[in-house]
Amino acid sequence: MLGPTDAEAQAPPEVNSRNDADRLSQSVTDRHGIIASGDGTCLFYRYWPAHEGTSSAPVVVVLHGIGYHSGPYRVIADALNPRGMDVYALDARGHGLSCGRRGYLGSPSEIAKDVSSVVEFARHQQPSAKIYLLGESMGGAYALNYAKDHSHQIAGLILLAPAIAVSPHQLWRLGNLPLLPYLLFARRKLAIDLAGERLEESSRDRTFIASRRTDPLAFKRVGFGYLFDIQHLVRRWRVEIAPAVLAPTLIIQGEKDLIVSQKACQQFVEFQTAKDKQYSRFPGVRHTTLWDPETPKILQFVGDWILKH
């Protein structure tokens, strides 16, 4: 059982108000700001512009992966800014420097409003620009939860190993047996390790792994309830989400992904009614596509796709 001190070490600091977010973000060197979601929850974002002032260049809005935050996603801006694309990245509610109860994602409706808030903010900042939504892993589930009702609001959808179904490798492993009591009796306890063996399975970039383990804004553990919140976003993806997502869609996944089901990602494209859709796999790449030796090629591919759309 995790004690109070252990629990505090496994989750980012609490952010209960805009004042908290302002105070905690004073050391952030990236351009950043705070917006409000539909229910008033304060949401922290980072912004990496390609140009000063407004422009008609493409805008990419980034949604982060499980237990993470917007900061490390500068890797996307570093690749896309030189190609004339502005990049915004959101801290999901309950994550990073956004307000919200730690260990809870919020309802699908709340999450959709959160994503809508940052998309509309980016549109207000760049009214003549096309907006592309990019979700990585858990962020892919967030993006799909939004896009099923708001495809008309975006010019394209980019999903990097989207968390629509767990790989069988994660389900059938002996290491899960000690977690059974948490599944049955304490679903919100921070019991599932994100910084141990699963992280090793997710990436072959040792620098990223070391950074992820020591990042004070990243969750080191989450609970089963947190995972069920993600699952709830996409639980009927075959019949309710895939047919409804009409925006041009690009799904990218590593061939060595042991976290998210490759079969499900490929099937998602097959179930889509949209004509403009693509599923691409990169050899040798694990679940983490953004911190890998092949990342420059992957982001070159993403940039090319955006410019074609």
Beta strands, then each sheet from edge to edge (+ up, - down):
strand 1: 31-36
strand 2: 42-48
strand 3: 59-63
strand 4: 86-90
strand 5: 131-136
strand 6: 156-160
strand 7: 192-193
strand 8: 221-222
strand 9: 249-254
strand 10: 277-282
sheet 1: 1+ 2- 4+ 3+ 5+ 6+ 9+ 10+
sheet 2: 7+ 8-
end
